[in-house]
Amino acid sequence: MIASQVHLEYLNLSYAMFDGLIPPQLGNLSNLHYLDLQGWYDGQLHVDDLDWLSRIPYLKYLDMSEVNLSRATNWLSEINSIPTLEVLRLSNADLPYVPSPLPTFNLTAIATLDLSWNFNMSTMLRWFSNATSLEYLFLFGTGNQYIDSAGTGSLTIESVRIALGALSNLMELDLSDNSLRGEILEILNNVRSRDLKRLDLNSNYLSGDIPQTLWSLGNLEFLDLSWNFNVTGRIPALPGSLTSLRYLSLKGNLITGEIPSSIGNLTNLVFLDLSSNNIVGSIPEIIGALIHIQVLYLNHNYISGQIPAIIGDLPNLRKLILEDNLITGQIPDTIGGLHNLTDLDISNNNLSGQIPRTMGGLCNLTLLDLSQNSIGGELTSLFDGLSACAQRTSLLSIHMDRNRLSGTIPSSMGRVSQLQDLYLSSNSLVGNITEAHFSNLTNLIGFTISSNSLNVILPNDWHPPFNVEFIGMSFCHLGAELPAWLQTQTQLTTLDLCGVGLSGNLPIWFSNFSRGLQSLNMSSNDLRGRLPSAPQSMLDLSNNSFVGPIPLSFAKDTGLSLLSLSHNHINGNLPPFFCDIVIQILDLSNNYLIGEVPNCHYSFPISLQSLHLNNNNLSGTIPLFLKNCDQLITLDLGENKLHGRIPTWIGRNLSSLRVLRLRSNFLYGTIPMNIVNLTSLQLLDLSSNNLTGSLPSSLGNFSAMVEIQNDIRSMLHIETYYYSESSFITTKGSTVDYTTILSLVTCIDLSNNHLSGEIPKELTKLLGLRFLNLSNNHLTGRIPENIGDMKILESLDLSVNSLTGEIPSSFSAMHFLERLNLSYNNLSGKIPTSGQLSTFDSWTYVGNKGLCGMPLPDCPVYQTPPDARVKHEDDEKLDKLLEYTSIVVGFVVGFWLFIGTLIMKQAIRFAFFRRIDKTNHLIESFYHDTKLVKEVIERI
């Protein structure tokens, strides 16, 4: 019917949710000037042939965005046949590739072109470079990365450079999200048009410094270079001629240096985003010149200094985001003058002082985030002020957690009626929380007041005005019984009641209630009885007194990603419930589980990142199914009764391991050589087993122990706000549970085994190692001479071995060494006195008979050094050996020469024996004469 309207000049069917084939009869509308057929994002509307388009010769505007043209191979030739076309929009039309040669360019009137979200546009861009009348060009999202990771066919810097050099009338250019690679200079130095007002290059991979020539584009109103990641250097000086610039975004790059004072020249700037860079220095006072600024993002930098008071003189400012910097000092009182402010985020800085009283007058605020600072004082003036706003405050979210707030929470908080999110955890707040604090909070979605000294006094029959999704009251005082009013919270997904004083058995209603939750944390209470039903995602009941076996129903909770039941009285065999669920963290440590760890036969917990089964009574060998858990970061099977060898598949399959703890079992055999393949390993504890053999020299190749670890982020890749990975480490004479700084710890403990041989010198390559314990083994030889290279070592225990030689002088370089135990070895010589060695007492060296010097008895004044004595004694032994050898050899040679002569010469032989007879006769005569003399003497 439409096709019969032959005089129709304007037709707009955009977003009409049509599907199927666009009828070719539209070609009958030969008088059309405007045709908009834009589809509805689902690709159901399509055209297979565009030959009907050439029958509309006067068309000026054509929009077929979101129409599938993948079969219309003649699209370019048909469109090129309409020289009157001024506006062409074909975004996300799945345009087919047009092979060369391309037709002669005929679109002489084209002013606006949008080919965004199509591929293989490099050739098209070169062809459209002939459109000297083009003013608006949109080519965002035309990268071909989904087809070819090498970028073949994608938009290239070369094609862009050619186009910019030809399009002299261009006013707006959008090349965002194209994966363009190359120097930003190649684009900006080729912009021929001096009338360019809008330039969008965000979300590419452009690199290099921002050229000063950019500011020659004096008519520029909009510039977006964000999320290129590799734009470097300082922000170039901004000339006073840039008065037209209203929008400037350099977000997500590597820009360094300070914010230039010339920023004050941008007097008409409305939007400024310098976030996620490496900007340093303070916020310049000249920022006060930006009187039209509405949005200011400086977050995620290294900005220091104080917030300038003049920032309160920006009357149009609506969003001020300074999150994650190094800003110090107090929030200026002048901030209360920003009456149009809707979003204020100064979280994760080093702010101190108190919340200005003037902030209570910011009635248009919707977001207030001051979390993770050192702000003190009370909340009274803030909530009293906001609750007194004439037209009711707009505040939706308040984040004041992890500060130093004190005093009570005023009941006026209950009158901030639009409030949806309330975060006040980890402060020093005191007092009671009553019904008045929530009286009008009907829009509340969730609240957390955890880690304060608050008494929650809410009656069991209380009917809250809200139905929230999350509640956090950990380490507040709640009382022994679980509040019955929780049953009214039918939308609740997250409940955090850690350490609130609950005791006894859980109420009957709670088992069904917990099934509807996503996350439940009731750890560190005194709950007893059987385990409740598991929630859908996370369950932490650690540090309680639950008894009985693990329910088999846990196997049905296939979405369970975190299960922590440590430090309870759970007993019985370990059921294979974990085989079929997407568990990421499983902590059953410090219970009374017995039997073997069950094997998984048909499915495996391949998402497992952390497994703690330590300190139970489990037996058998290390379970084989773990070889399939290649995401495992922590494996703790210590303090059990496991036997067998350490399997080689640990070093081969578990490449992500950072913690391997198998201490206090009955493991035997040698340490697998391929254990060094665990390049991320930071903690290796194989102590108190029956391991034999020598220390692999390749132990020095643990990459994560070669370098000093300084990343304090969680080891695990799981989103949970309350679970922290932990591990027990025995060092410095005690066992410590490392949690917060576990990611900084590096440790090797191979003590209490039957290891032998020398300490490999390669071990000293572990320059990032903090704790090393090789005690109670059968190690021999010398302490490696260059052990002092391990400069950050804090604890070293080599006691109860058979080490010999002197204590290396390189120990003096170990300035962080707090504990040293070399006792009960065969060490000798004078104890070095420099560095940390001078701080240790005699227990460090006891049981080494050859050692002397402080803190042991002094060495003899002229005592030959032990090594010299040993060398001299060795030399004497060698001399005696040579002397005796020469005597024996001389005797043997002389004897056989003489005997040979006797045998060969008969006359000599007779003469020899006659001489013997004569000698015997002389001896006998001498004997008789001597005897006679003796008798004469006796008579006298």
C-alpha angles and dihedrals in degrees: 000000000000089000089064092061093093094168093054113126102175126046124168117177097153120147090005089135092235118158136190129043120347103234114248088218086086084083087075089072091086095162095057116131097171126040122171116178098156111164133222108260095263101089093232094124111078146166123208098185130020098194090116090064094073088063090069098070099168097052113140102168125041125171118177097153115153090019113125107240096164092120096043096093090167094059096113097047093047094048091045089058091069106076092175092066112123102165124038121177118179103149117160091002096134090237113202121237115269113214124217140299095060118203122263109277110260104163094101095155098048112132104159125041127177117180096151122152094024126113136230091037099146092088091043092052091054090050092049089050084086089068098098090170092059113125105162122042123177118185104149120149096016096129116128096216093125091060104035122017089201089065098243109167094013123128108281135205089240094057091046091049092053093047095049091050091055104037099079096166098050114140102168129030126178115184096152125145096019103122088238110179127200143061115327086220090069090063103037096045091055099053102121098178113090089190095066108137104167126039120173117182099151124143099026132111099251116152143190134058124316104258120232087229088074090077090059085081090090095175094055112133101166128036124171119177095153127142098017088123094203106060102120143178130053128315102266119237110281114227123223090243092076093086092128095062110110103158125044124168123173094158123150102023139106098261113155138187129051131312101269118242087230087076083090089071090071091083095160096048113135101171127036123173119176095152128138098030136106097261116154137185128056133304103272119239088231087075084088089072091070092087094161096050114127103167124039120177116181097147127134098031136104097258113155138180126059132312103263114242090226089072086081088067094069099101097183097049111128104163124036112176116178098151122152104017136114097259115154138187129045131319103260117247088230090074086081087072093069094094094165093053113127102165125039118172119169095148126146099028134110099262119155136175123061137306106273113248088227091069088075087073096060093105095165094059115124097169127036115174119172096146125142099030135104097254114152137182129072136306097224100099092045097053094037090054096045093046090053096056109134096230097032120268119273094214111142104164131030121182115184098143124136098028135108099260115156139184125049131316105251118235088231085082086079090065095059085095101178092058114130106164124036121182116177101142127135100030135110098258118150140185135057131320110213140169090273091068090064101030099121101018094115093146095052113136097179146337139197125194095162124150098028132111093252130143111216105212106179119142120240092240092051115133107207117217088227138061103209134191098215137027125186120184101144117157092011119115109260102155136244098293128067107245112255091212089074087079089070091063098088093163094052114131103161126043120177114185101150115159098355097135100262115161141172128027123336116251118262093246092059097074093066091038094056092054090066094054127093096204132018127182117178097146125144098034131108099254117156140186128051125341115268125231115289122250120235100265120004133023126177116176097149123144097032134106102254115153139197132047128315107271115251087222088078087077088067092058093084093167094059107126101167127037121169118174098151123146098027133110097258112152143173129063122327108252118218091244092129096063096080102037132082091243115169101172122033118174117173096148126142098029135109101261115153139189130039125324103256119243124234112230109177106018132023136206091247092165092061112129102163128032121179116178096144126137099028131108097257118151139187126062131313102289115259096216089073090075086075093054098087093161092063112132101167125035115176117172096148127139097031136105099260117149139186131064127315101261119241091223089076090070092039103045109022099066094151095060115129098164123041113173119172100148125148101024133111098260117149141181128059130318105265112252093222093060086097088069084081092092093171094052114127102163123043116174116172095147127141098028133109098261118155139184129059131309109269109245087219090072084094090069099072097127096200090055095047092066128048111257113228104159108110095185119117117282091224128079098220130110109236126133099206111031117090123186112241141179136187113238123186108214142129088029097302142070115249130188105226114202118139096038098031091116089061095052123101118182142162118192117176096150127139098032135106098258117152142183128058129320102259112241088221087073089074089068088078093096092165096054115121104177128035124174121176097151128139098030134108099259118156139185128049132322105258108268094226096050086120088075086078089081100166095050108133101181130027124177119180096151127141098027133107100256117156140192131047129322104261114250089223087081085086089074093061099093096165095054107126101164129032127173119182096151126141101023132110096259119149143185134050118328110241111245102200127100122356093343089079090063099059125094129228094273087073090066106026117133096035104110094189097055122099140166131064125013087016122055116297120271116251110273096238097023112145109239110264093241091052091048091051090048093048092049090049091051092050091050090050092051093050091047091052091047094051091044092054092049093050093045091048092048094049094047094045093045095053093044090054095044090047090055091051091052094048100043116052096190092053090047091055093045091050095054091045088054089052092052090049092049091051090052092051090050092052091049090049089050093052092045091051092049091052093051089050092054092050092051092049091054093052 
